[in-house]
Amino acid sequence: MESLHCINVADNKIHDSINAILFIERIGEWLMFLNLMARFKL
């Protein structure tokens, strides 16, 4: 039962890191979009 708990904790950590990576990629896309908008206004 204890080993199952360890696997579950590891799985949650992997899931959190995947969410963090997706979040960072989304911020990167948003910054690129803002950069393009600023360039066209100038």
mmCIF entry with sequence, helices, sheets and N, C-alpha, C, O atoms, coordinates in Angstrom:
data_MODEL
# 
_entry.id   MODEL 
# 
_entity.id                         1 
_entity.type                       polymer 
_entity.pdbx_number_of_molecules   1 
# 
_entity_poly.entity_id                      1 
_entity_poly.type                           'polypeptide(L)' 
_entity_poly.nstd_linkage                   no 
_entity_poly.nstd_monomer                   no 
_entity_poly.pdbx_seq_one_letter_code       MESLHCINVADNKIHDSINAILFIERIGEWLMFLNLMARFKL 
_entity_poly.pdbx_seq_one_letter_code_can   MESLHCINVADNKIHDSINAILFIERIGEWLMFLNLMARFKL 
_entity_poly.pdbx_strand_id                 A 
# 
loop_
_entity_poly_seq.entity_id 
_entity_poly_seq.num 
_entity_poly_seq.mon_id 
_entity_poly_seq.hetero 
1 1  MET n 
1 2  GLU n 
1 3  SER n 
1 4  LEU n 
1 5  HIS n 
1 6  CYS n 
1 7  ILE n 
1 8  ASN n 
1 9  VAL n 
1 10 ALA n 
1 11 ASP n 
1 12 ASN n 
1 13 LYS n 
1 14 ILE n 
1 15 HIS n 
1 16 ASP n 
1 17 SER n 
1 18 ILE n 
1 19 ASN n 
1 20 ALA n 
1 21 ILE n 
1 22 LEU n 
1 23 PHE n 
1 24 ILE n 
1 25 GLU n 
1 26 ARG n 
1 27 ILE n 
1 28 GLY n 
1 29 GLU n 
1 30 TRP n 
1 31 LEU n 
1 32 MET n 
1 33 PHE n 
1 34 LEU n 
1 35 ASN n 
1 36 LEU n 
1 37 MET n 
1 38 ALA n 
1 39 ARG n 
1 40 PHE n 
1 41 LYS n 
1 42 LEU n 
# 
_struct_asym.id          A 
_struct_asym.entity_id   1 
# 
_struct_conf.conf_type_id            HELX_P 
_struct_conf.id                      HELX_P1 
_struct_conf.pdbx_PDB_helix_id       AA1 
_struct_conf.beg_label_comp_id       GLU 
_struct_conf.beg_label_asym_id       A 
_struct_conf.beg_label_seq_id        2 
_struct_conf.pdbx_beg_PDB_ins_code   ? 
_struct_conf.end_label_comp_id       LYS 
_struct_conf.end_label_asym_id       A 
_struct_conf.end_label_seq_id        41 
_struct_conf.pdbx_end_PDB_ins_code   ? 
_struct_conf.beg_auth_comp_id        GLU 
_struct_conf.beg_auth_asym_id        A 
_struct_conf.beg_auth_seq_id         2 
_struct_conf.end_auth_comp_id        LYS 
_struct_conf.end_auth_asym_id        A 
_struct_conf.end_auth_seq_id         41 
_struct_conf.pdbx_PDB_helix_class    1 
_struct_conf.details                 ? 
_struct_conf.pdbx_PDB_helix_length   40 
# 
_struct_conf_type.id          HELX_P 
_struct_conf_type.criteria    ? 
_struct_conf_type.reference   ? 
# 
loop_
_atom_site.group_PDB 
_atom_site.id 
_atom_site.type_symbol 
_atom_site.label_atom_id 
_atom_site.label_alt_id 
_atom_site.label_comp_id 
_atom_site.label_asym_id 
_atom_site.label_entity_id 
_atom_site.label_seq_id 
_atom_site.pdbx_PDB_ins_code 
_atom_site.Cartn_x 
_atom_site.Cartn_y 
_atom_site.Cartn_z 
_atom_site.occupancy 
_atom_site.B_iso_or_equiv 
_atom_site.pdbx_formal_charge 
_atom_site.auth_seq_id 
_atom_site.auth_comp_id 
_atom_site.auth_asym_id 
_atom_site.auth_atom_id 
_atom_site.pdbx_PDB_model_num 
ATOM 1   N N  . MET A 1 1  ? 0.832 -1.201 0.000   1.00 0.00 ? 1  MET A N  1 
ATOM 2   C CA . MET A 1 1  ? 0.000 0.000  0.000   1.00 0.00 ? 1  MET A CA 1 
ATOM 3   C C  . MET A 1 1  ? 0.874 1.261  0.000   1.00 0.00 ? 1  MET A C  1 
ATOM 4   O O  . MET A 1 1  ? 0.537 2.264  -0.630  1.00 0.00 ? 1  MET A O  1 
ATOM 5   N N  . GLU A 1 2  ? 1.993 1.192  0.713   1.00 0.00 ? 2  GLU A N  1 
ATOM 6   C CA . GLU A 1 2  ? 2.893 2.347  0.797   1.00 0.00 ? 2  GLU A CA 1 
ATOM 7   C C  . GLU A 1 2  ? 3.546 2.650  -0.560  1.00 0.00 ? 2  GLU A C  1 
ATOM 8   O O  . GLU A 1 2  ? 3.700 3.811  -0.939  1.00 0.00 ? 2  GLU A O  1 
ATOM 9   N N  . SER A 1 3  ? 3.927 1.592  -1.283  1.00 0.00 ? 3  SER A N  1 
ATOM 10  C CA . SER A 1 3  ? 4.565 1.792  -2.588  1.00 0.00 ? 3  SER A CA 1 
ATOM 11  C C  . SER A 1 3  ? 3.587 2.429  -3.581  1.00 0.00 ? 3  SER A C  1 
ATOM 12  O O  . SER A 1 3  ? 3.983 3.228  -4.429  1.00 0.00 ? 3  SER A O  1 
ATOM 13  N N  . LEU A 1 4  ? 2.317 2.069  -3.465  1.00 0.00 ? 4  LEU A N  1 
ATOM 14  C CA . LEU A 1 4  ? 1.292 2.653  -4.328  1.00 0.00 ? 4  LEU A CA 1 
ATOM 15  C C  . LEU A 1 4  ? 1.194 4.162  -4.081  1.00 0.00 ? 4  LEU A C  1 
ATOM 16  O O  . LEU A 1 4  ? 1.028 4.942  -5.018  1.00 0.00 ? 4  LEU A O  1 
ATOM 17  N N  . HIS A 1 5  ? 1.298 4.557  -2.826  1.00 0.00 ? 5  HIS A N  1 
ATOM 18  C CA . HIS A 1 5  ? 1.254 5.975  -2.466  1.00 0.00 ? 5  HIS A CA 1 
ATOM 19  C C  . HIS A 1 5  ? 2.438 6.723  -3.088  1.00 0.00 ? 5  HIS A C  1 
ATOM 20  O O  . HIS A 1 5  ? 2.273 7.833  -3.593  1.00 0.00 ? 5  HIS A O  1 
ATOM 21  N N  . CYS A 1 6  ? 3.625 6.121  -3.053  1.00 0.00 ? 6  CYS A N  1 
ATOM 22  C CA . CYS A 1 6  ? 4.819 6.743  -3.636  1.00 0.00 ? 6  CYS A CA 1 
ATOM 23  C C  . CYS A 1 6  ? 4.642 6.949  -5.138  1.00 0.00 ? 6  CYS A C  1 
ATOM 24  O O  . CYS A 1 6  ? 5.007 7.996  -5.674  1.00 0.00 ? 6  CYS A O  1 
ATOM 25  N N  . ILE A 1 7  ? 4.082 5.949  -5.812  1.00 0.00 ? 7  ILE A N  1 
ATOM 26  C CA . ILE A 1 7  ? 3.835 6.063  -7.252  1.00 0.00 ? 7  ILE A CA 1 
ATOM 27  C C  . ILE A 1 7  ? 2.857 7.205  -7.522  1.00 0.00 ? 7  ILE A C  1 
ATOM 28  O O  . ILE A 1 7  ? 3.038 7.975  -8.466  1.00 0.00 ? 7  ILE A O  1 
ATOM 29  N N  . ASN A 1 8  ? 1.835 7.310  -6.700  1.00 0.00 ? 8  ASN A N  1 
ATOM 30  C CA . ASN A 1 8  ? 0.836 8.360  -6.864  1.00 0.00 ? 8  ASN A CA 1 
ATOM 31  C C  . ASN A 1 8  ? 1.453 9.748  -6.685  1.00 0.00 ? 8  ASN A C  1 
ATOM 32  O O  . ASN A 1 8  ? 1.139 10.665 -7.444  1.00 0.00 ? 8  ASN A O  1 
ATOM 33  N N  . VAL A 1 9  ? 2.315 9.908  -5.701  1.00 0.00 ? 9  VAL A N  1 
ATOM 34  C CA . VAL A 1 9  ? 2.998 11.189 -5.460  1.00 0.00 ? 9  VAL A CA 1 
ATOM 35  C C  . VAL A 1 9  ? 3.885 11.547 -6.649  1.00 0.00 ? 9  VAL A C  1 
ATOM 36  O O  . VAL A 1 9  ? 3.891 12.691 -7.103  1.00 0.00 ? 9  VAL A O  1 
ATOM 37  N N  . ALA A 1 10 ? 4.636 10.564 -7.154  1.00 0.00 ? 10 ALA A N  1 
ATOM 38  C CA . ALA A 1 10 ? 5.504 10.795 -8.312  1.00 0.00 ? 10 ALA A CA 1 
ATOM 39  C C  . ALA A 1 10 ? 4.666 11.197 -9.525  1.00 0.00 ? 10 ALA A C  1 
ATOM 40  O O  . ALA A 1 10 ? 5.044 12.094 -10.278 1.00 0.00 ? 10 ALA A O  1 
ATOM 41  N N  . ASP A 1 11 ? 3.538 10.535 -9.708  1.00 0.00 ? 11 ASP A N  1 
ATOM 42  C CA . ASP A 1 11 ? 2.651 10.836 -10.830 1.00 0.00 ? 11 ASP A CA 1 
ATOM 43  C C  . ASP A 1 11 ? 2.124 12.262 -10.730 1.00 0.00 ? 11 ASP A C  1 
ATOM 44  O O  . ASP A 1 11 ? 2.038 12.961 -11.739 1.00 0.00 ? 11 ASP A O  1 
ATOM 45  N N  . ASN A 1 12 ? 1.772 12.696 -9.532  1.00 0.00 ? 12 ASN A N  1 
ATOM 46  C CA . ASN A 1 12 ? 1.305 14.069 -9.329  1.00 0.00 ? 12 ASN A CA 1 
ATOM 47  C C  . ASN A 1 12 ? 2.399 15.083 -9.638  1.00 0.00 ? 12 ASN A C  1 
ATOM 48  O O  . ASN A 1 12 ? 2.127 16.136 -10.213 1.00 0.00 ? 12 ASN A O  1 
ATOM 49  N N  . LYS A 1 13 ? 3.640 14.769 -9.256  1.00 0.00 ? 13 LYS A N  1 
ATOM 50  C CA . LYS A 1 13 ? 4.757 15.682 -9.531  1.00 0.00 ? 13 LYS A CA 1 
ATOM 51  C C  . LYS A 1 13 ? 4.996 15.797 -11.031 1.00 0.00 ? 13 LYS A C  1 
ATOM 52  O O  . LYS A 1 13 ? 5.246 16.890 -11.541 1.00 0.00 ? 13 LYS A O  1 
ATOM 53  N N  . ILE A 1 14 ? 4.920 14.667 -11.742 1.00 0.00 ? 14 ILE A N  1 
ATOM 54  C CA . ILE A 1 14 ? 5.081 14.686 -13.202 1.00 0.00 ? 14 ILE A CA 1 
ATOM 55  C C  . ILE A 1 14 ? 3.973 15.533 -13.829 1.00 0.00 ? 14 ILE A C  1 
ATOM 56  O O  . ILE A 1 14 ? 4.223 16.337 -14.727 1.00 0.00 ? 14 ILE A O  1 
ATOM 57  N N  . HIS A 1 15 ? 2.763 15.344 -13.349 1.00 0.00 ? 15 HIS A N  1 
ATOM 58  C CA . HIS A 1 15 ? 1.610 16.084 -13.865 1.00 0.00 ? 15 HIS A CA 1 
ATOM 59  C C  . HIS A 1 15 ? 1.795 17.587 -13.631 1.00 0.00 ? 15 HIS A C  1 
ATOM 60  O O  . HIS A 1 15 ? 1.512 18.389 -14.521 1.00 0.00 ? 15 HIS A O  1 
ATOM 61  N N  . ASP A 1 16 ? 2.262 17.969 -12.456 1.00 0.00 ? 16 ASP A N  1 
ATOM 62  C CA . ASP A 1 16 ? 2.504 19.381 -12.139 1.00 0.00 ? 16 ASP A CA 1 
ATOM 63  C C  . ASP A 1 16 ? 3.571 19.976 -13.043 1.00 0.00 ? 16 ASP A C  1 
ATOM 64  O O  . ASP A 1 16 ? 3.426 21.107 -13.508 1.00 0.00 ? 16 ASP A O  1 
ATOM 65  N N  . SER A 1 17 ? 4.650 19.225 -13.302 1.00 0.00 ? 17 SER A N  1 
ATOM 66  C CA . SER A 1 17 ? 5.718 19.749 -14.148 1.00 0.00 ? 17 SER A CA 1 
ATOM 67  C C  . SER A 1 17 ? 5.250 19.891 -15.590 1.00 0.00 ? 17 SER A C  1 
ATOM 68  O O  . SER A 1 17 ? 5.649 20.829 -16.280 1.00 0.00 ? 17 SER A O  1 
ATOM 69  N N  . ILE A 1 18 ? 4.402 18.961 -16.055 1.00 0.00 ? 18 ILE A N  1 
ATOM 70  C CA . ILE A 1 18 ? 3.835 19.092 -17.403 1.00 0.00 ? 18 ILE A CA 1 
ATOM 71  C C  . ILE A 1 18 ? 2.970 20.345 -17.478 1.00 0.00 ? 18 ILE A C  1 
ATOM 72  O O  . ILE A 1 18 ? 3.052 21.091 -18.454 1.00 0.00 ? 18 ILE A O  1 
ATOM 73  N N  . ASN A 1 19 ? 2.148 20.585 -16.470 1.00 0.00 ? 19 ASN A N  1 
ATOM 74  C CA . ASN A 1 19 ? 1.317 21.793 -16.432 1.00 0.00 ? 19 ASN A CA 1 
ATOM 75  C C  . ASN A 1 19 ? 2.181 23.051 -16.443 1.00 0.00 ? 19 ASN A C  1 
ATOM 76  O O  . ASN A 1 19 ? 1.850 24.025 -17.120 1.00 0.00 ? 19 ASN A O  1 
ATOM 77  N N  . ALA A 1 20 ? 3.284 23.036 -15.699 1.00 0.00 ? 20 ALA A N  1 
ATOM 78  C CA . ALA A 1 20 ? 4.188 24.186 -15.651 1.00 0.00 ? 20 ALA A CA 1 
ATOM 79  C C  . ALA A 1 20 ? 4.802 24.448 -17.021 1.00 0.00 ? 20 ALA A C  1 
ATOM 80  O O  . ALA A 1 20 ? 4.901 25.597 -17.451 1.00 0.00 ? 20 ALA A O  1 
ATOM 81  N N  . ILE A 1 21 ? 5.218 23.375 -17.712 1.00 0.00 ? 21 ILE A N  1 
ATOM 82  C CA . ILE A 1 21 ? 5.808 23.517 -19.049 1.00 0.00 ? 21 ILE A CA 1 
ATOM 83  C C  . ILE A 1 21 ? 4.783 24.097 -20.023 1.00 0.00 ? 21 ILE A C  1 
ATOM 84  O O  . ILE A 1 21 ? 5.104 24.998 -20.798 1.00 0.00 ? 21 ILE A O  1 
ATOM 85  N N  . LEU A 1 22 ? 3.562 23.588 -19.986 1.00 0.00 ? 22 LEU A N  1 
ATOM 86  C CA . LEU A 1 22 ? 2.512 24.100 -20.873 1.00 0.00 ? 22 LEU A CA 1 
ATOM 87  C C  . LEU A 1 22 ? 2.227 25.563 -20.580 1.00 0.00 ? 22 LEU A C  1 
ATOM 88  O O  . LEU A 1 22 ? 2.007 26.352 -21.500 1.00 0.00 ? 22 LEU A O  1 
ATOM 89  N N  . PHE A 1 23 ? 2.230 25.930 -19.299 1.00 0.00 ? 23 PHE A N  1 
ATOM 90  C CA . PHE A 1 23 ? 1.980 27.310 -18.890 1.00 0.00 ? 23 PHE A CA 1 
ATOM 91  C C  . PHE A 1 23 ? 3.078 28.234 -19.415 1.00 0.00 ? 23 PHE A C  1 
ATOM 92  O O  . PHE A 1 23 ? 2.790 29.321 -19.917 1.00 0.00 ? 23 PHE A O  1 
ATOM 93  N N  . ILE A 1 24 ? 4.339 27.802 -19.300 1.00 0.00 ? 24 ILE A N  1 
ATOM 94  C CA . ILE A 1 24 ? 5.474 28.593 -19.789 1.00 0.00 ? 24 ILE A CA 1 
ATOM 95  C C  . ILE A 1 24 ? 5.398 28.755 -21.306 1.00 0.00 ? 24 ILE A C  1 
ATOM 96  O O  . ILE A 1 24 ? 5.655 29.840 -21.828 1.00 0.00 ? 24 ILE A O  1 
ATOM 97  N N  . GLU A 1 25 ? 5.043 27.670 -22.021 1.00 0.00 ? 25 GLU A N  1 
ATOM 98  C CA . GLU A 1 25 ? 4.908 27.764 -23.477 1.00 0.00 ? 25 GLU A CA 1 
ATOM 99  C C  . GLU A 1 25 ? 3.823 28.756 -23.864 1.00 0.00 ? 25 GLU A C  1 
ATOM 100 O O  . GLU A 1 25 ? 3.979 29.509 -24.825 1.00 0.00 ? 25 GLU A O  1 
ATOM 101 N N  . ARG A 1 26 ? 2.712 28.756 -23.109 1.00 0.00 ? 26 ARG A N  1 
ATOM 102 C CA . ARG A 1 26 ? 1.608 29.672 -23.396 1.00 0.00 ? 26 ARG A CA 1 
ATOM 103 C C  . ARG A 1 26 ? 2.042 31.114 -23.188 1.00 0.00 ? 26 ARG A C  1 
ATOM 104 O O  . ARG A 1 26 ? 1.687 31.989 -23.977 1.00 0.00 ? 26 ARG A O  1 
ATOM 105 N N  . ILE A 1 27 ? 2.817 31.371 -22.117 1.00 0.00 ? 27 ILE A N  1 
ATOM 106 C CA . ILE A 1 27 ? 3.343 32.720 -21.872 1.00 0.00 ? 27 ILE A CA 1 
ATOM 107 C C  . ILE A 1 27 ? 4.271 33.134 -23.018 1.00 0.00 ? 27 ILE A C  1 
ATOM 108 O O  . ILE A 1 27 ? 4.228 34.274 -23.479 1.00 0.00 ? 27 ILE A O  1 
ATOM 109 N N  . GLY A 1 28 ? 5.111 32.195 -23.474 1.00 0.00 ? 28 GLY A N  1 
ATOM 110 C CA . GLY A 1 28 ? 6.020 32.476 -24.590 1.00 0.00 ? 28 GLY A CA 1 
ATOM 111 C C  . GLY A 1 28 ? 5.267 32.856 -25.858 1.00 0.00 ? 28 GLY A C  1 
ATOM 112 O O  . GLY A 1 28 ? 5.652 33.795 -26.555 1.00 0.00 ? 28 GLY A O  1 
ATOM 113 N N  . GLU A 1 29 ? 4.192 32.126 -26.157 1.00 0.00 ? 29 GLU A N  1 
ATOM 114 C CA . GLU A 1 29 ? 3.375 32.442 -27.335 1.00 0.00 ? 29 GLU A CA 1 
ATOM 115 C C  . GLU A 1 29 ? 2.735 33.814 -27.193 1.00 0.00 ? 29 GLU A C  1 
ATOM 116 O O  . GLU A 1 29 ? 2.677 34.576 -28.158 1.00 0.00 ? 29 GLU A O  1 
ATOM 117 N N  . TRP A 1 30 ? 2.255 34.132 -26.002 1.00 0.00 ? 30 TRP A N  1 
ATOM 118 C CA . TRP A 1 30 ? 1.609 35.417 -25.740 1.00 0.00 ? 30 TRP A CA 1 
ATOM 119 C C  . TRP A 1 30 ? 2.603 36.560 -25.903 1.00 0.00 ? 30 TRP A C  1 
ATOM 120 O O  . TRP A 1 30 ? 2.263 37.601 -26.466 1.00 0.00 ? 30 TRP A O  1 
ATOM 121 N N  . LEU A 1 31 ? 3.843 36.373 -25.410 1.00 0.00 ? 31 LEU A N  1 
ATOM 122 C CA . LEU A 1 31 ? 4.875 37.405 -25.555 1.00 0.00 ? 31 LEU A CA 1 
ATOM 123 C C  . LEU A 1 31 ? 5.225 37.615 -27.023 1.00 0.00 ? 31 LEU A C  1 
ATOM 124 O O  . LEU A 1 31 ? 5.416 38.751 -27.458 1.00 0.00 ? 31 LEU A O  1 
ATOM 125 N N  . MET A 1 32 ? 5.312 36.520 -27.794 1.00 0.00 ? 32 MET A N  1 
ATOM 126 C CA . MET A 1 32 ? 5.588 36.646 -29.225 1.00 0.00 ? 32 MET A CA 1 
ATOM 127 C C  . MET A 1 32 ? 4.472 37.424 -29.921 1.00 0.00 ? 32 MET A C  1 
ATOM 128 O O  . MET A 1 32 ? 4.734 38.262 -30.783 1.00 0.00 ? 32 MET A O  1 
ATOM 129 N N  . PHE A 1 33 ? 3.225 37.139 -29.538 1.00 0.00 ? 33 PHE A N  1 
ATOM 130 C CA . PHE A 1 33 ? 2.066 37.825 -30.109 1.00 0.00 ? 33 PHE A CA 1 
ATOM 131 C C  . PHE A 1 33 ? 2.122 39.322 -29.803 1.00 0.00 ? 33 PHE A C  1 
ATOM 132 O O  . PHE A 1 33 ? 1.902 40.147 -30.690 1.00 0.00 ? 33 PHE A O  1 
ATOM 133 N N  . LEU A 1 34 ? 2.414 39.673 -28.552 1.00 0.00 ? 34 LEU A N  1 
ATOM 134 C CA . LEU A 1 34 ? 2.513 41.086 -28.166 1.00 0.00 ? 34 LEU A CA 1 
ATOM 135 C C  . LEU A 1 34 ? 3.649 41.772 -28.915 1.00 0.00 ? 34 LEU A C  1 
ATOM 136 O O  . LEU A 1 34 ? 3.527 42.932 -29.308 1.00 0.00 ? 34 LEU A O  1 
ATOM 137 N N  . ASN A 1 35 ? 4.752 41.057 -29.114 1.00 0.00 ? 35 ASN A N  1 
ATOM 138 C CA . ASN A 1 35 ? 5.897 41.589 -29.839 1.00 0.00 ? 35 ASN A CA 1 
ATOM 139 C C  . ASN A 1 35 ? 5.514 41.909 -31.285 1.00 0.00 ? 35 ASN A C  1 
ATOM 140 O O  . ASN A 1 35 ? 5.891 42.955 -31.811 1.00 0.00 ? 35 ASN A O  1 
ATOM 141 N N  . LEU A 1 36 ? 4.767 41.009 -31.924 1.00 0.00 ? 36 LEU A N  1 
ATOM 142 C CA . LEU A 1 36 ? 4.304 41.252 -33.293 1.00 0.00 ? 36 LEU A CA 1 
ATOM 143 C C  . LEU A 1 36 ? 3.371 42.455 -33.351 1.00 0.00 ? 36 LEU A C  1 
ATOM 144 O O  . LEU A 1 36 ? 3.486 43.286 -34.252 1.00 0.00 ? 36 LEU A O  1 
ATOM 145 N N  . MET A 1 37 ? 2.449 42.553 -32.398 1.00 0.00 ? 37 MET A N  1 
ATOM 146 C CA . MET A 1 37 ? 1.516 43.675 -32.365 1.00 0.00 ? 37 MET A CA 1 
ATOM 147 C C  . MET A 1 37 ? 2.264 45.000 -32.230 1.00 0.00 ? 37 MET A C  1 
ATOM 148 O O  . MET A 1 37 ? 1.949 45.973 -32.916 1.00 0.00 ? 37 MET A O  1 
ATOM 149 N N  . ALA A 1 38 ? 3.251 45.027 -31.347 1.00 0.00 ? 38 ALA A N  1 
ATOM 150 C CA . ALA A 1 38 ? 4.043 46.241 -31.133 1.00 0.00 ? 38 ALA A CA 1 
ATOM 151 C C  . ALA A 1 38 ? 4.808 46.611 -32.406 1.00 0.00 ? 38 ALA A C  1 
ATOM 152 O O  . ALA A 1 38 ? 4.928 47.791 -32.736 1.00 0.00 ? 38 ALA A O  1 
ATOM 153 N N  . ARG A 1 39 ? 5.316 45.625 -33.110 1.00 0.00 ? 39 ARG A N  1 
ATOM 154 C CA . ARG A 1 39 ? 6.092 45.872 -34.323 1.00 0.00 ? 39 ARG A CA 1 
ATOM 155 C C  . ARG A 1 39 ? 5.209 46.464 -35.421 1.00 0.00 ? 39 ARG A C  1 
ATOM 156 O O  . ARG A 1 39 ? 5.638 47.361 -36.146 1.00 0.00 ? 39 ARG A O  1 
ATOM 157 N N  . PHE A 1 40 ? 3.976 45.964 -35.547 1.00 0.00 ? 40 PHE A N  1 
ATOM 158 C CA . PHE A 1 40 ? 3.084 46.481 -36.584 1.00 0.00 ? 40 PHE A CA 1 
ATOM 159 C C  . PHE A 1 40 ? 2.600 47.897 -36.267 1.00 0.00 ? 40 PHE A C  1 
ATOM 160 O O  . PHE A 1 40 ? 2.356 48.682 -37.183 1.00 0.00 ? 40 PHE A O  1 
ATOM 161 N N  . LYS A 1 41 ? 2.459 48.231 -34.988 1.00 0.00 ? 41 LYS A N  1 
ATOM 162 C CA . LYS A 1 41 ? 2.043 49.582 -34.612 1.00 0.00 ? 41 LYS A CA 1 
ATOM 163 C C  . LYS A 1 41 ? 3.137 50.598 -34.931 1.00 0.00 ? 41 LYS A C  1 
ATOM 164 O O  . LYS A 1 41 ? 2.841 51.745 -35.268 1.00 0.00 ? 41 LYS A O  1 
ATOM 165 N N  . LEU A 1 42 ? 4.404 50.179 -34.826 1.00 0.00 ? 42 LEU A N  1 
ATOM 166 C CA . LEU A 1 42 ? 5.523 51.059 -35.163 1.00 0.00 ? 42 LEU A CA 1 
ATOM 167 C C  . LEU A 1 42 ? 5.726 51.029 -36.665 1.00 0.00 ? 42 LEU A C  1 
ATOM 168 O O  . LEU A 1 42 ? 6.621 51.700 -37.180 1.00 0.00 ? 42 LEU A O  1 
# 
